[in-house]
Amino acid sequence: VDFGAVRPMQLTTRVVTLINRSRRAIDVSLSEAADKLRSRSISISLGGNALEAVLRPRESAQMTMRFHPDRRIPHFSEAVVLRACGVQRPILIASGSCVAMDLKLEMDQIAFGQVVLGSRVTRRLMLQNAGDMPSKFALDQALLTPDFSVAPSHGFLQPHEDINLEVTFHPVAVNRDIRYERIPIAVESDAPVRLTLTGMCVSAEAQTDELSFTTRVREPAKQTIT
């Protein structure tokens, strides 16, 4: 039974018919299979919500399997084991996957520390597509004005591809606490990833040096000021 590749929160149902071809009634149970399949986001039942049944000779029952993942699940193949009259028997293989976009930042916060007014500092930040589907991303530069900028501010990532974003801090006024919190980076068909940027801007301090002149009478003396 192949559920294929589904998206998170998508429900996919498969129905399999079980037939008792023996000459006597058989007790069947899916309890152990249900426990094992739960980790794969698969629920299983025999007619309604039952996990056990008694099948008379030539009688059949509908086994319903529902795949309803809420997160990304790599491709899997899992044996479904039926217990009949106390004996375990694998009756089929269930397979499938849940594909999703999964863009991740290397870190969600960058602290630039102290920067002198009029200067700039650039840090690199990796954005990675750890999911199974291509995805676009975009960051509104207006949310960073006037103290920060990011390049590139938009792009397209294939599955398992990454890109280095250059985040630059260029403060425009003296401020001991510059903070831009949870800036959204929009992700196509998914929730945004968020980035917090902090830093401080200080003025350049003028240094005072004492110049000492020693010379003979009527002889000039020179000092260089830098």
Summary of the structure (lengths in Angstrom):
residues: 226
radius of gyration: 33.3
end to end distance: 80.9
largest distance: 132.2
contacts: 594
relative contact order: 0.15
helix: 6%
strand: 55%
